[in-house]
């Protein structure tokens, strides 16, 4: 009986030892499954397309420059008036168009219009004129004729220094263009309301309309003078020196008919 009890105890002790040894042995452990990584292989429908490579910078389109300045209102050609004898007329072709004419010219470095009118023809030039008493006098400008009261323009940028009436010049405007250059406009029918000494204007601004004002009768026309010199004298604009704005076209006395 005692022997049987001992055998059972030995067997139980041996079994426990074997069990403990099996639990402690690394080879008896169940290996942990390897961590799974996300598959990089996806169906084509689920793949996000790679962004396209950057394109090279396209050349910038050239910037178009737009000239916003208004076109010049001055006549591009000028004809001698028909059926009249013209004193000191510039040279003209067979059609009566003045040869070498340009809308503007430089006077003392200042751009000045030769004919600051909306329309008209050349009726008289710069130079000495005979008088009825046998003497002569200087015609200090040019005359531009039109039967209608066409617009008169400022011949260049400037400032009005005179706007008045005289019996010899009628309604008259004088503009200071700087650098000792001035222009005079005479026999005007009507001056623009804003025209007065001190008014600043640009080349081509409408300043008046062509007329026949003076203390004597005459055909409608613009008497136009270009002047140089010192304005600050007692004579003011009448102390300036008149110049012939058509002189560079080789003045040639002529008649047109």
Buried (B, 14 or more C-beta within 10 A) or exposed (E): EEEEEEEEEEEEEEEEEEEEEEEEEEEEEEEEEEEEEEEEEEEEEEEEEEEEEEEEEEEEEEEEEEEEEEEEBBBEEBBBBEEBEBBBBBBBEEEBEBEEBBBBBEBEEBBBBBBBBBEBBBBBBBBEEEEEEEEEEEBBBBBBBBEEBBBBBBBBBBEBBBBEEBEEBBBBBBBBBEEBBBBBBBBBBBBBEEBEEEBEBEBBBBBBBBBBBBEEEEEBBBBBBBBBBEBEEEEEBBEBEBBBBBBEBEBEEBEBE
